[in-house]
Amino acid sequence: MKYDVIIIGAGVVGCAVARELSRYPLKIGVLEKEEDVCCGTSKANSGIVHAGFDAESGTLKAKLNVEGNRMMEELSKELDFPFYRNGSLVLCFHKEDEPKLKKLLQRGQANGVEGLELLGKEELQKHEPMVSDEAVAALYAPTGGIVCPFGMTIALAENAYQNGVEFFFDQTVTKIEKTGQNDGMGRYRITAGGESFAADYVINAAGVYADVFHNMVSEEKIHITPRRGAYCLLDKSRPGLVGHTVFQLPGAYGKGVLVTPTVHGNLMVGPTALDVEDKEGNNTTGAELKELIQKAKRSVPGLPMNQVITSFAGLRAHEDGGEFIIGEVSDAKGFLDCAGIESPGLTSAPAIGKMVAGLVADQLQLVEREDFVPERKGILNPAGMEEQDRIRLIQEQPAYGTIVCRCEMITEGEIIDAINRPLGAKSLDGVKRRTRAGMGRCQSGFCSPRVMEILSRERKIPMEDVTKSGGTSRIIQGRNKDRL
């Protein structure tokens, strides 16, 4: 199959690039090794929209962080995903560390971050009464925000799909070859999932695997270390404990452990930072979670850690140079890297997408399509409707009156929509990412059998073929009566 552009990776960066490239008259394909979008680094992070004061001035990280932050509000309206500017605070616990706080302020101002302010202890307590009495000062960034990583990535992917981008799932890339040709047959041959794809341009947005694919085509090698970060998610029973995203002064391994509300009303703490060798090593350990809790309680001593409903870990793609690597590889024309995209990668993704699409469009001297559709509508949430409108909806579509997930109050109608919409859910995790069915207090203990029944019915597959997350993750291994 021949494409103008092949994108490797359907995380937030790959989907942002796909969406921006779909503005142009190009044939675009996205290859993803998992069964859905947002299954790698993008699915397991803190959902923070960083203001942009942390990255060193003059770096791509700094530039794209601030640009992405400024793009986020309009993008969330266009693509209908939740985003809130709740502001962020960086806590300083010792008077002798206040110069470091001032350095962050100066760096943020140099980066173009608006509204930054240093707060004394009294002002800090007014902003966040529950933060530790040990905190003597803080940096306040009103432009900081929070977003749902799933919602944002899925929205970008669905809009790209609406505009003609083709997605190929369960397609693990095993080989990339230069053809040495520029004759319309494709400068690159890509083998993925036993199939062959040809493309003139390849966008490498493969997260922790980006170095593997870069090194297949270039003599100038790069190296990415998976940096594991563990998180804890708390129940919604203590909403409003903190309203801002609360950081501590950053250290050598990043921005440290934070405490933040989520757009869905939970509290989240994390991440830790541990370099690992396994690019799939997203397990949690008791030692990491203990460290996480201790550090989080330093910021907010009253955290109700007995209300943790789940813990998880994600992998950040840390490149040895500590900087985003974005652009065409010097000895591989048409091969563009989006490598080393660690924090603030989620915030930067819209700007990365715009930058990479611009590089391709400039080389090909492309003009934007007149029929590009910039809007996408998310899954209807009956709980957010006026009562009369909700009653009318249920009368017309009774499935919206049947609650399947009691913890999150998700209806059968929402689940049906999640399955049947563009790039619809194919597994329990796919439904969870789109609707939050299974993300509540019982962690799918109650609703999963009913969600499986709906998946089986809507996808017209046997219950035995319904999976948790694709592949071999079947939940039902057989029927008892068949074994008698």
C-alpha positions as CSV (number, residue, x, y, z in Angstrom):
1,M,0.0,0.0,0.0
2,K,1.4,3.4,-1.0
3,Y,0.9,6.5,1.0
4,D,2.3,10.0,0.8
5,V,2.9,9.9,4.6
6,I,3.1,7.1,7.1
7,I,3.0,8.0,10.8
8,I,4.3,5.4,13.2
9,G,2.5,5.6,16.6
10,A,-1.0,6.6,17.5
11,G,-0.3,8.3,20.8
12,V,-1.1,12.0,21.3
13,V,1.8,13.2,19.2
14,G,1.1,10.9,16.3
15,C,-2.6,11.7,16.3
16,A,-1.8,15.5,16.5
17,V,0.5,15.2,13.5
18,A,-2.2,13.1,11.7
19,R,-4.9,15.7,12.4
20,E,-2.7,18.6,11.2
21,L,-1.5,16.8,8.1
22,S,-5.1,16.0,7.2
23,R,-5.5,19.7,6.4
24,Y,-3.6,19.0,3.2
25,P,-4.4,16.9,0.1
26,L,-2.3,13.9,1.2
27,K,-2.9,10.2,1.5
28,I,-1.9,9.5,5.2
29,G,-1.7,6.2,7.1
30,V,-1.1,5.7,10.8
31,L,0.5,2.4,12.0
32,E,-0.1,1.4,15.7
33,K,1.1,-1.8,17.3
34,E,-1.8,-1.8,19.9
35,E,-5.5,-2.3,19.3
36,D,-6.4,1.3,19.8
37,V,-5.1,4.8,20.0
38,C,-3.6,6.1,23.2
39,C,-2.2,2.8,24.5
40,G,1.4,3.7,25.2
41,T,3.0,6.7,26.9
42,S,0.0,8.9,26.2
43,K,-2.4,6.8,28.3
44,A,-0.5,6.9,31.6
45,N,0.4,10.4,32.6
46,S,-0.8,13.2,34.9
47,G,-2.9,15.0,32.3
48,I,-1.2,18.3,33.1
49,V,-1.1,21.2,30.7
50,H,2.1,22.8,31.8
51,A,2.4,26.6,31.8
52,G,6.0,26.5,30.4
53,F,8.3,27.7,33.1
54,D,10.3,24.6,33.6
55,A,12.1,24.0,30.3
56,E,15.3,25.8,29.6
57,S,14.9,28.9,27.6
58,G,15.7,28.6,23.9
59,T,14.9,24.8,23.7
60,L,12.2,23.2,21.6
61,K,10.7,22.0,24.9
62,A,10.2,25.6,26.1
63,K,9.0,26.9,22.7
64,L,6.5,24.1,22.0
65,N,5.3,23.9,25.6
66,V,4.1,27.5,25.6
67,E,2.7,27.3,22.1
68,G,0.8,24.1,22.9
69,N,-0.6,25.6,26.1
70,R,-1.9,28.6,24.1
71,M,-3.5,26.3,21.5
72,M,-5.2,24.1,24.0
73,E,-8.4,26.1,24.8
74,E,-9.5,26.6,21.2
75,L,-8.5,23.0,20.3
76,S,-10.6,21.6,23.2
77,K,-13.6,23.6,21.9
78,E,-13.1,22.5,18.3
79,L,-12.7,18.8,19.2
80,D,-15.0,18.7,22.2
81,F,-12.8,17.4,25.0
82,P,-12.5,18.6,28.6
83,F,-9.8,21.1,29.5
84,Y,-9.6,23.5,32.5
85,R,-7.2,26.2,33.4
86,N,-7.0,25.5,37.1
87,G,-3.5,27.1,37.5
88,S,-0.4,25.5,39.1
89,L,1.7,26.1,42.2
90,V,5.3,25.2,42.7
91,L,6.0,24.8,46.4
92,C,9.3,25.9,48.1
93,F,9.9,24.4,51.5
94,H,13.1,26.2,52.6
95,K,14.0,29.8,52.6
96,E,17.4,29.0,51.1
97,D,15.7,27.5,48.1
98,E,13.7,30.6,47.2
99,P,16.4,31.7,44.7
100,K,15.5,28.5,42.7
101,L,11.9,29.6,42.7
102,K,12.9,33.0,41.4
103,K,15.0,31.3,38.7
104,L,11.8,29.4,37.6
105,L,10.0,32.7,37.5
106,Q,12.6,34.4,35.3
107,R,12.8,31.3,33.1
108,G,9.1,31.3,32.6
109,Q,9.0,35.0,31.8
110,A,11.8,34.5,29.3
111,N,9.8,31.6,27.7
112,G,6.8,33.9,27.3
113,V,4.6,32.5,30.1
114,E,2.0,35.0,31.2
115,G,0.8,35.9,34.7
116,L,3.6,34.3,36.7
117,E,3.7,35.4,40.3
118,L,5.7,34.6,43.4
119,L,3.5,34.0,46.5
120,G,4.5,34.3,50.1
121,K,3.3,31.8,52.7
122,E,0.2,33.8,53.6
123,E,-0.9,34.3,49.9
124,L,-0.1,30.6,49.2
125,Q,-2.5,29.5,52.0
126,K,-5.2,31.7,50.6
127,H,-4.8,30.0,47.2
128,E,-4.6,26.5,48.6
129,P,-5.5,26.1,52.3
130,M,-4.6,22.4,52.4
131,V,-1.0,22.7,51.3
132,S,1.7,22.0,53.9
133,D,2.6,24.6,56.6
134,E,6.2,23.8,55.7
135,A,5.8,25.6,52.4
136,V,7.3,29.1,52.7
137,A,6.7,30.3,49.2
138,A,5.4,29.3,45.8
139,L,5.4,30.1,42.1
140,Y,1.9,30.7,40.8
141,A,1.2,30.0,37.1
142,P,-2.5,30.9,36.2
143,T,-2.1,29.5,32.7
144,G,-1.5,25.9,33.9
145,G,-4.3,23.5,33.2
146,I,-5.6,19.9,33.2
147,V,-6.9,17.8,30.4
148,C,-8.0,14.2,29.9
149,P,-5.2,12.4,27.9
150,F,-7.6,9.8,26.6
151,G,-10.2,12.4,25.6
152,M,-7.6,14.6,23.9
153,T,-5.9,11.8,21.9
154,I,-9.1,10.1,20.8
155,A,-10.5,13.5,19.7
156,L,-7.4,14.2,17.6
157,A,-7.6,10.7,16.1
158,E,-11.3,10.8,15.3
159,N,-11.0,14.2,13.6
160,A,-8.0,13.0,11.6
161,Y,-10.1,9.9,10.5
162,Q,-13.0,12.2,9.6
163,N,-10.6,14.0,7.3
164,G,-9.4,10.9,5.5
165,V,-6.5,9.6,7.6
166,E,-6.4,5.8,7.6
167,F,-5.5,4.0,10.9
168,F,-4.0,0.5,11.0
169,F,-4.1,-1.2,14.4
170,D,-2.3,-4.3,15.7
171,Q,0.5,-3.5,13.2
172,T,3.9,-3.7,14.8
173,V,6.6,-2.2,12.7
174,T,9.5,-4.6,12.3
175,K,11.5,-3.1,9.4
176,I,12.0,0.2,7.7
177,E,14.0,0.3,4.5
178,K,15.2,3.1,2.3
179,T,14.4,2.5,-1.4
180,G,16.7,5.2,-2.7
181,Q,13.9,6.1,-5.1
182,N,11.8,9.2,-5.5
183,D,9.8,8.0,-8.4
184,G,6.3,7.9,-6.9
185,M,6.7,4.4,-5.6
186,G,7.8,5.6,-2.1
187,R,11.2,6.4,-0.6
188,Y,10.5,4.0,2.3
189,R,9.3,0.5,2.6
190,I,7.8,-0.4,6.0
191,T,7.0,-3.9,7.1
192,A,4.3,-4.0,9.8
193,G,2.1,-6.9,10.9
194,G,3.1,-9.0,7.9
195,E,2.1,-6.2,5.5
196,S,4.1,-3.9,3.4
197,F,3.6,-0.1,3.3
198,A,5.3,2.4,1.0
199,A,5.6,6.1,1.7
200,D,7.6,9.2,0.6
201,Y,7.4,10.6,4.2
202,V,7.6,8.7,7.5
203,I,6.8,10.4,10.8
204,N,8.4,8.6,13.7
205,A,6.1,9.2,16.7
206,A,6.7,5.9,18.4
207,G,7.4,7.0,22.0
208,V,9.9,4.8,23.8
209,Y,10.5,3.0,20.5
210,A,11.4,6.1,18.5
211,D,15.1,5.4,18.8
212,V,14.6,1.9,17.3
213,F,13.0,3.3,14.2
214,H,15.4,6.2,13.9
215,N,18.4,3.9,14.1
216,M,17.0,1.7,11.3
217,V,17.5,4.6,8.7
218,S,20.2,6.8,10.2
219,E,23.9,6.4,10.9
220,E,23.5,9.2,13.6
221,K,22.1,7.1,16.4
222,I,19.9,8.2,19.3
223,H,19.1,6.5,22.5
224,I,15.9,6.6,24.5
225,T,15.6,5.4,28.1
226,P,12.2,4.4,29.4
227,R,11.6,6.4,32.6
228,R,8.9,4.9,34.6
229,G,6.5,7.0,36.7
230,A,4.0,5.6,39.1
231,Y,0.7,7.2,40.0
232,C,-2.2,6.8,42.5
233,L,-5.7,7.8,41.6
234,L,-8.1,8.7,44.5
235,D,-11.8,8.3,44.8
236,K,-14.1,11.3,44.2
237,S,-15.3,11.4,47.8
238,R,-13.0,14.3,48.6
239,P,-13.5,16.8,45.7
240,G,-12.0,20.2,46.2
241,L,-9.2,19.1,48.5
242,V,-6.9,21.0,46.1
243,G,-8.0,23.1,43.2
244,H,-4.6,23.8,41.6
245,T,-1.9,21.5,40.3
246,V,0.6,21.4,43.2
247,F,4.2,20.8,42.3
248,Q,7.4,20.7,44.3
249,L,10.6,22.4,43.2
250,P,11.9,20.2,40.3
251,G,14.9,17.9,40.6
252,A,17.3,16.1,38.3
253,Y,14.7,13.6,37.1
254,G,12.0,16.1,36.3
255,K,9.2,18.0,37.9
256,G,8.8,15.6,40.8
257,V,5.7,14.3,42.5
258,L,2.6,16.5,42.1
259,V,-0.9,16.5,43.5
260,T,-3.7,17.5,41.1
261,P,-7.4,17.4,40.5
262,T,-8.4,15.7,37.3
263,V,-11.0,17.0,34.8
264,H,-13.3,14.2,36.0
265,G,-13.2,15.2,39.7
266,N,-10.7,12.7,41.2
267,L,-7.4,13.6,42.8
268,M,-4.2,12.2,41.3
269,V,-0.7,12.0,42.8
270,G,2.6,11.2,41.0
271,P,4.8,10.4,39.2
272,T,7.9,8.8,40.6
273,A,10.9,8.6,38.2
274,L,12.9,5.4,37.7
275,D,15.0,4.6,34.6
276,V,14.3,1.1,33.4
277,E,15.5,-1.0,30.4
278,D,12.3,-2.7,29.5
279,K,10.3,-0.6,27.0
280,E,7.1,-2.4,28.2
281,G,8.1,-2.2,31.9
282,N,5.1,-0.3,33.1
283,N,4.5,-2.3,36.3
284,T,4.2,-0.7,39.7
285,T,6.2,-1.8,42.8
286,G,5.5,-1.4,46.5
287,A,8.6,0.6,47.0
288,E,7.7,3.1,44.3
289,L,4.2,3.6,45.6
290,K,5.5,4.1,49.2
291,E,7.9,6.7,47.9
292,L,5.1,8.4,45.9
293,I,2.8,8.6,48.9
294,Q,5.5,10.1,51.2
295,K,6.5,12.8,48.7
296,A,2.9,13.7,47.9
297,K,2.0,14.1,51.6
298,R,4.8,16.5,51.9
299,S,2.8,18.9,49.7
300,V,-0.6,18.1,51.0
301,P,-0.4,16.3,54.4
302,G,-4.2,15.7,54.5
303,L,-4.3,13.5,51.4
304,P,-6.7,10.6,52.1
305,M,-4.5,7.9,50.7
306,N,-6.8,5.3,52.2
307,Q,-9.1,6.3,49.3
308,V,-6.8,5.2,46.4
309,I,-8.9,3.3,43.9
310,T,-6.1,2.3,41.5
311,S,-2.4,2.7,40.9
312,F,-0.6,2.5,37.6
313,A,2.7,3.4,35.9
314,G,3.6,5.0,32.6
315,L,6.9,5.2,30.6
316,R,8.4,8.6,29.5
317,A,10.6,8.6,26.5
318,H,13.8,10.2,27.9
319,E,16.4,10.8,25.2
320,D,20.0,11.1,26.3
321,G,20.2,14.8,25.4
322,G,17.1,15.6,27.4
323,E,15.5,17.6,24.5
324,F,12.7,17.0,22.0
325,I,14.1,15.7,18.7
326,I,11.8,17.0,16.0
327,G,12.5,17.4,12.3
328,E,13.9,15.6,9.2
329,V,16.8,13.2,9.9
330,S,20.0,14.6,8.2
331,D,20.9,11.4,6.4
332,A,17.3,10.1,5.7
333,K,15.4,12.5,3.5
334,G,11.6,12.4,4.2
335,F,12.1,10.7,7.5
336,L,11.0,13.0,10.3
337,D,11.5,12.3,14.0
338,C,9.2,13.2,16.9
339,A,11.5,11.6,19.4
340,G,12.3,12.1,23.1
341,I,8.8,13.5,23.7
342,E,8.6,13.3,27.4
343,S,7.0,15.9,29.7
344,P,5.8,18.5,28.6
345,G,4.9,16.3,25.6
346,L,1.1,16.2,26.2
347,T,1.0,20.0,26.4
348,S,3.3,20.4,23.4
349,A,1.5,17.9,21.2
350,P,-0.8,20.4,19.3
351,A,2.3,22.6,18.6
352,I,4.4,19.5,17.6
353,G,1.6,18.5,15.2
354,K,1.5,21.9,13.6
355,M,5.3,22.1,13.3
356,V,5.7,18.7,11.7
357,A,2.8,19.2,9.3
358,G,4.2,22.6,8.3
359,L,7.6,21.0,7.5
360,V,6.0,18.5,5.2
361,A,3.6,21.0,3.6
362,D,6.5,23.4,3.0
363,Q,8.6,20.8,1.3
364,L,5.8,19.8,-1.0
365,Q,4.4,23.3,-1.4
366,L,0.9,22.3,-0.4
367,V,-2.1,24.4,0.1
368,E,-4.7,23.6,2.7
369,R,-7.9,21.7,1.6
370,E,-11.1,23.8,1.4
371,D,-13.1,20.8,2.7
372,F,-11.1,20.2,5.9
373,V,-13.5,19.8,8.8
374,P,-11.9,21.2,12.0
375,E,-14.7,20.2,14.4
376,R,-15.5,16.9,16.1
377,K,-18.3,16.1,18.5
378,G,-17.6,13.9,21.5
379,I,-19.8,11.3,23.1
380,L,-23.1,12.7,24.4
381,N,-23.2,12.8,28.2
382,P,-26.8,12.8,29.4
383,A,-25.7,13.8,32.9
384,G,-24.7,17.2,31.6
385,M,-28.1,17.9,30.0
386,E,-31.0,19.9,31.3
387,E,-33.6,17.6,32.9
388,Q,-36.2,18.1,30.2
389,D,-33.7,17.5,27.4
390,R,-32.5,14.4,29.2
391,I,-36.1,13.1,29.5
392,R,-36.7,13.7,25.8
393,L,-33.5,11.9,24.9
394,I,-34.4,8.9,26.9
395,Q,-37.9,8.8,25.4
396,E,-36.4,8.8,21.9
397,Q,-33.4,6.5,22.7
398,P,-34.1,4.4,25.8
399,A,-30.5,3.1,26.0
400,Y,-29.6,6.5,27.5
401,G,-31.9,5.7,30.5
402,T,-30.1,2.5,31.4
403,I,-27.1,3.0,33.8
404,V,-24.4,0.4,33.2
405,C,-21.5,1.8,35.2
406,R,-23.0,3.0,38.6
407,C,-19.7,4.5,39.9
408,E,-19.4,6.9,37.0
409,M,-23.1,6.9,36.0
410,I,-22.4,5.8,32.4
411,T,-25.4,4.8,30.3
412,E,-25.8,2.0,27.7
413,G,-26.3,4.7,25.1
414,E,-22.9,6.2,25.7
415,I,-21.3,2.8,25.4
416,I,-23.1,2.0,22.2
417,D,-21.9,5.4,20.8
418,A,-18.3,4.7,21.9
419,I,-18.3,1.4,20.0
420,N,-20.0,2.5,16.8
421,R,-18.4,6.0,16.3
422,P,-15.3,6.6,14.1
423,L,-12.4,4.5,15.4
424,G,-14.8,3.0,17.9
425,A,-13.9,0.9,21.0
426,K,-13.1,-2.7,20.4
427,S,-12.4,-3.8,24.0
428,L,-13.2,-3.1,27.6
429,D,-10.3,-0.7,27.9
430,G,-11.4,1.0,24.7
431,V,-14.9,1.6,26.2
432,K,-13.3,2.8,29.4
433,R,-11.0,5.3,27.7
434,R,-14.0,6.8,25.8
435,T,-16.7,6.8,28.4
436,R,-15.1,6.1,31.9
437,A,-17.2,3.0,32.3
438,G,-15.0,1.0,34.7
439,M,-12.9,3.9,36.0
440,G,-14.8,4.5,39.2
441,R,-14.6,3.2,42.7
442,C,-15.2,-0.5,41.9
443,Q,-12.8,-0.4,39.0
444,S,-15.2,-2.3,36.6
445,G,-16.0,-5.0,39.2
446,F,-19.7,-4.4,38.7
447,C,-20.1,-3.2,35.1
448,S,-17.6,-5.3,33.1
449,P,-20.0,-8.2,32.4
450,R,-22.6,-5.9,31.0
451,V,-20.1,-3.9,28.9
452,M,-18.9,-7.2,27.5
453,E,-22.4,-8.1,26.5
454,I,-22.8,-4.8,24.7
455,L,-19.5,-5.2,23.0
456,S,-20.5,-8.7,21.9
457,R,-23.8,-7.5,20.6
458,E,-22.7,-4.3,18.8
459,R,-19.5,-5.9,17.2
460,K,-21.4,-9.1,16.4
461,I,-18.7,-11.3,18.0
462,P,-18.9,-14.1,20.5
463,M,-18.5,-13.2,24.2
464,E,-15.3,-15.4,24.2
465,D,-13.7,-13.0,21.7
466,V,-14.3,-9.9,23.8
467,T,-10.9,-8.7,25.3
468,K,-9.8,-6.4,28.0
469,S,-7.2,-4.6,25.8
470,G,-7.0,-6.5,22.5
471,G,-4.6,-9.3,21.5
472,T,-4.8,-12.4,23.7
473,S,-6.4,-10.6,26.7
474,R,-9.6,-12.6,26.5
475,I,-11.7,-12.5,29.7
476,I,-13.7,-15.6,29.0
477,Q,-11.6,-18.7,28.2
478,G,-14.5,-21.0,27.5
479,R,-17.9,-22.2,28.8
480,N,-18.3,-24.5,31.7
481,K,-20.9,-26.6,30.0
482,D,-18.5,-27.2,27.1
483,R,-16.0,-28.8,29.5
484,L,-18.5,-31.3,31.0
